[in-house]
Amino acid sequence: MMRTAVPIPGAVFASASALAAYSGGSKAWAQDASVPAGPLGPFGPLSGFVPFLLIFVLFYFLLILPQQRKQKKHRAMLEALKKNDKVATSGGIYGTVMSVSKNVVTLEIASGVRVKVRRDAVTDLRTGDDEESA
């Protein structure tokens, strides 16, 4: 019994493509529109930065912006300091403002006891009730 070779359809196309490649034919047949844009996605090299950009935006709105608002409010409070304001310092000292200069605030912490502190050491304006409860 004699076997006859059955042509394989894929082999014919492979042979035709090999023939076209070796004969210097056009390679336009190899381009396919359904091929994905590559390992970096449709945005190319910029798609690697998208997660970092999202993290930065998240940090900005959760950490940086609230801190800037707090600093702005503190600066405004320091600019508005005046005599007889009751304040608390960053060291935990309660006192009454006796005088204010550019960088120094003089506080009276007890009757006749005055202390000079840096202006930015004042952290809070207090009401009279806060001092007695602390």
N, C-alpha and C positions, 0 to 999 in steps of 0.2 A: 504494500500500500504506500502510495506516494503522497507526501504532504506538500501542499502548496502554501506558499507564504501569503498571509493575509496582510495587506498594508494597514498600518496603524495611522489614523488621521493625525494625531499629534506629531508623529514622526515626519509627516509631510510638511507641516508648518515649521517644525524645527529645522528641517532641511532647507526650506525656503528662506527662513530668517538667517540661517547661517550663510547661505548663498548670497543673500543681499548684503550681509555684513562684510563678507570677504570680497565681494565684487565692488565695494565702494559705493553701494547704493545709498539711498536716502534712509536716515534713521528716524524719520518723522513718524513712522508707524508705531514706534515704541512709546510715544507720548500718550498718556491716558489721563483724562480729566478727573477720573475718580480716585486718583492716587492722593493720599493725605499730604498735607503741607510739610511733613517732616517731623522730627522728634520734638521740636519746640512749639508746635502748634501753629495756628494761622497768623499769629503776630510776630513770628520769627524770634529773633534774639530778645525782644522786649518782653515776651511772655514769662521769662524767668524773673523779671522784676515786679510783676504784678503782686505776688504775695508780700514782698517787702514793702511795696507801696501801701497795701491795705493795712499792714501792721503799723506803718508810720502814721497813717490817718487815724487809726484806732488810738495809738499813744497820744497823738495830738489832742484829740477830743476828750480823752479820759484823764490825762496827766498834765500836759503842757498848758492848755487853755485855762483850766481851773486854777493852776498855780499862778499864771499871769494875772488873773482876775484878783486873786488873794493879795498879790504883791501890790497891785494898783490901789486896792482898797486900803492897805496898810500905809502906803505912801501918802494917800489923801488924809488919813487919820493923823499922821505925823505932822503934816503941813498945817492942820487945823488945831494943833495943840495951843492952849492958852492958859493963862494963870487961873488957878483954883480948879482945874480939871483933876479929877481923881483917876489915877492910872495904876497899872500893874506893869512891872518890868519883866524881862525875860528871866531874871534871877529869882522872881517870885516876891519881890518887894512891892508892897502897896504904899502909895504916897500921893501927896497933893502937889501939883505943879506950882512952884513959886516963881520961876522965871524960865524963859525959853530963849536960847540963842541959836545960831546956825547949826551947831553940832552938839551942844550940851543942854541938858535939861536939869534944873535944880529942883529936887523933890524934898518935901518935908515929910519925913516918915514917922516922926513923933513930935511932940510939942518941943520946939526949939532945936530939933535935930534935922539938919539938912544934908542932903547927899547929892553930888553931881553925877549924872549918868549920861552916857552917850544917847543921843536922840533916838537912834534906831533900836536901843535896848527897850524902849517903851513898846509893849505889845498890845495892851488893851486899854480902852477908856472904861472906867468902872462907874457904877452908881454908888451912892452911899450904902445901900443895902448889901452890896457884894462884899464890902470890906468887913463888915461885922460878921457875916456868915462864914467867912473863910478862916 
